[in-house]
Amino acid sequence: MILDLDIGNTLTKWRMKSSVDNRLVDRGSIWTRDRWENSESIPDFRDIKVMRVSNVGGKEVLGEVERIARRFRVPLHVARSTVKFAGVRNAYKEPERLGIDRWLGLLAAYHSFGACFVVDCGSAITIDVVKADGGHLGGYIAPGIRLMKESLKLGTRNVAIDPDDTHRGLMNFGTSTQEAVSHGIYLAALGQITLAYRQAYNQTESLLPIILTGGDATLVAGGLEMDSLCWPDLVYAGLELMFPVTEQEKQGNLLGVPVKHL
């Protein structure tokens, strides 16, 4: 089995695929700060042939993953942001500081669509643009929908906020404080994406395909005036591109000290 880990600041998502035919076997998630031994939501490591990891959760969380890899003698591939990879050139002056989830998303989206506009609608809303020649223009980072809601809930007394709103009706003016908060935050998210897309058009003179990922991708897609594609497994696709599984790994012939690939 192949285990892919997408370790976020809030949630760690995992996906297990067959090393024989690449078939999806299982998937799940766990709170990033939870101890894995105490959770029933983790995969069974006994059949894992190789692990591929995207980590923005910090060194402590990665250390836990490395400990598990050593315990079960599983080769471990940890993705890093680089100056360039698979035809994409990183715009950051310090490329390693670009969040690896953003970098992997850019690689996967460009590999499939060429020039693209990539939005991760998670704890933060991140927006990145890649030109047709693979040049990364850079991006924007802002609080995500739920983070904005939490900040207002802490600062606004007696305002209950529903974390599971749908896009239906969210464009309307709110007729209660609760609605005004929820609808206003939703408009803020849509507005920043729309303005960023306009800026991307001004610089590229192209109507780029919009690729959405993250927990609120479907919610955001429902309110955008532009056509978009939701790709939940975008980071996993980037891991597959960066670390294609070798025949030796498929057969489990690399048991021993885990190896990091940069």
TAZIFEN-V953684 format. One record per residue. N is the residue number from 1. SS is DSSP state (H for helix, E for strand, L for the rest). PHI is phi in whole degrees, 0 to 359 (999 if undefined). PSI is psi in radians with two decimals (* if undefined). Layout:
# TAZIFEN-V953684
((N/SS/PHI/PSI) (N/SS/PHI/PSI))
This chain:
# TAZIFEN-V953684
((1/L/999/2.63) (2/E/250/2.24) (3/E/249/2.09) (4/E/255/2.30) (5/E/241/2.24) (6/E/246/1.62) (7/E/269/1.91) (8/L/261/3.11) (9/L/294/-0.56) (10/L/254/-0.85) (11/E/235/2.47) (12/E/254/2.07) (13/E/257/2.50) (14/E/226/2.66) (15/E/219/2.31) (16/E/245/2.24) (17/E/235/2.71) (18/L/290/2.33) (19/L/281/-0.12) (20/L/270/-0.90) (21/L/236/0.19) (22/L/64/0.35) (23/L/283/2.42) (24/E/292/2.21) (25/E/256/-0.76) (26/E/197/2.81) (27/E/205/2.80) (28/E/185/-2.93) (29/E/204/2.80) (30/E/211/2.60) (31/E/297/2.32) (32/L/302/-0.61) (33/L/272/-0.03) (34/L/285/2.59) (35/L/284/2.25) (36/H/294/-0.55) (37/H/295/-0.43) (38/H/264/0.21) (39/L/244/2.53) (40/L/266/0.04) (41/L/258/0.37) (42/L/252/2.73) (43/L/286/2.88) (44/L/276/2.01) (45/H/279/-0.15) (46/H/294/-0.46) (47/H/255/0.16) (48/L/282/2.24) (49/L/268/-0.54) (50/E/201/2.58) (51/E/239/2.40) (52/E/238/2.33) (53/E/229/2.30) (54/E/249/2.15) (55/E/228/2.06) (56/L/242/0.21) (57/L/273/-0.08) (58/L/106/2.96) (59/H/294/-0.63) (60/H/297/-0.75) (61/H/293/-0.74) (62/H/297/-0.63) (63/H/300/-0.65) (64/H/296/-0.74) (65/H/296/-0.75) (66/H/296/-0.66) (67/H/297/-0.75) (68/H/294/-0.71) (69/H/299/-0.72) (70/H/293/-0.71) (71/H/299/-0.72) (72/L/261/0.11) (73/L/56/0.89) (74/L/249/2.23) (75/E/302/2.38) (76/E/238/2.17) (77/E/249/2.04) (78/E/252/2.10) (79/L/285/2.49) (80/L/229/2.57) (81/L/283/2.37) (82/L/231/3.08) (83/L/297/-0.74) (84/E/204/2.69) (85/E/195/2.44) (86/L/50/0.68) (87/L/88/-0.06) (88/E/255/2.35) (89/E/250/2.15) (90/L/291/2.30) (91/L/277/-0.28) (92/L/291/2.44) (93/L/295/-0.58) (94/L/245/1.51) (95/H/306/-0.59) (96/H/294/-0.26) (97/H/273/-0.13) (98/L/288/2.21) (99/L/310/2.29) (100/H/296/-0.53) (101/H/295/-0.67) (102/H/293/-0.76) (103/H/298/-0.81) (104/H/296/-0.68) (105/H/297/-0.72) (106/H/297/-0.78) (107/H/299/-0.82) (108/H/295/-0.78) (109/H/294/-0.77) (110/H/294/-0.67) (111/H/299/-0.57) (112/H/266/-0.57) (113/H/238/-0.19) (114/L/77/-2.45) (115/L/308/2.38) (116/E/201/2.85) (117/E/238/1.93) (118/E/248/2.23) (119/E/234/2.17) (120/E/257/2.00) (121/E/259/1.25) (122/L/244/-2.48) (123/L/304/-0.67) (124/E/245/2.72) (125/E/261/2.02) (126/E/248/2.46) (127/E/231/2.24) (128/E/223/2.63) (129/E/230/2.36) (130/E/239/2.30) (131/L/280/3.00) (132/L/298/-0.52) (133/L/273/0.12) (134/L/91/0.00) (135/E/285/2.16) (136/E/278/2.14) (137/E/284/-0.37) (138/E/113/-2.85) (139/E/197/-2.96) (140/E/229/2.60) (141/E/228/2.30) (142/E/215/2.84) (143/E/301/2.48) (144/L/283/3.04) (145/H/301/-0.86) (146/H/291/-0.60) (147/H/293/-0.70) (148/H/296/-0.70) (149/H/296/-0.75) (150/H/297/-0.70) (151/H/295/-0.64) (152/H/285/-0.59) (153/H/296/-0.64) (154/H/290/-0.55) (155/H/259/-0.04) (156/L/234/1.94) (157/L/288/2.54) (158/L/62/0.47) (159/L/246/1.82) (160/L/282/2.36) (161/L/240/2.13) (162/L/280/2.03) (163/L/283/-0.07) (164/L/240/0.60) (165/L/299/2.68) (166/L/253/2.95) (167/L/288/-0.28) (168/L/295/2.10) (169/L/86/-0.22) (170/L/289/-0.24) (171/L/277/-0.23) (172/L/281/2.75) (173/L/296/2.39) (174/L/285/2.43) (175/L/252/0.26) (176/L/210/2.85) (177/H/299/-0.69) (178/H/299/-0.81) (179/H/295/-0.73) (180/H/300/-0.69) (181/H/294/-0.91) (182/H/298/-0.81) (183/H/291/-0.66) (184/H/295/-0.72) (185/H/294/-0.70) (186/H/297/-0.77) (187/H/297/-0.63) (188/H/298/-0.73) (189/H/295/-0.82) (190/H/296/-0.68) (191/H/296/-0.76) (192/H/293/-0.64) (193/H/292/-0.74) (194/H/296/-0.77) (195/H/294/-0.68) (196/H/296/-0.68) (197/H/295/-0.67) (198/H/297/-0.72) (199/H/296/-0.69) (200/H/297/-0.70) (201/H/295/-0.71) (202/H/298/-0.59) (203/H/273/-0.54) (204/H/256/-0.30) (205/L/56/0.61) (206/L/223/2.54) (207/L/274/1.65) (208/L/282/2.54) (209/E/295/2.41) (210/E/260/2.09) (211/E/250/2.10) (212/E/251/2.43) (213/E/218/3.09) (214/L/96/2.92) (215/L/298/-0.48) (216/L/255/0.28) (217/H/300/-0.81) (218/H/295/-0.72) (219/H/300/-0.79) (220/H/292/-0.73) (221/H/302/-0.61) (222/H/296/-0.42) (223/H/257/-0.20) (224/L/287/2.46) (225/L/282/-0.40) (226/L/271/2.61) (227/L/294/2.53) (228/L/212/2.85) (229/E/239/2.25) (230/E/268/2.21) (231/L/230/1.53) (232/L/301/-0.60) (233/L/263/0.54) (234/H/299/-0.79) (235/H/295/-0.72) (236/H/301/-0.70) (237/H/297/-0.63) (238/H/295/-0.69) (239/H/297/-0.73) (240/H/298/-0.69) (241/H/292/-0.73) (242/H/285/-0.63) (243/L/232/1.25) (244/L/298/2.42) (245/L/284/2.28) (246/L/277/2.89) (247/H/297/-0.65) (248/H/298/-0.73) (249/H/293/-0.69) (250/H/301/-0.62) (251/L/271/-0.06) (252/L/73/0.56) (253/L/266/0.14) (254/L/248/0.46) (255/L/297/2.44) (256/L/147/-2.63) (257/L/294/2.20) (258/L/302/2.55) (259/L/244/2.27) (260/L/268/2.31) (261/L/250/2.21) (262/L/266/*))
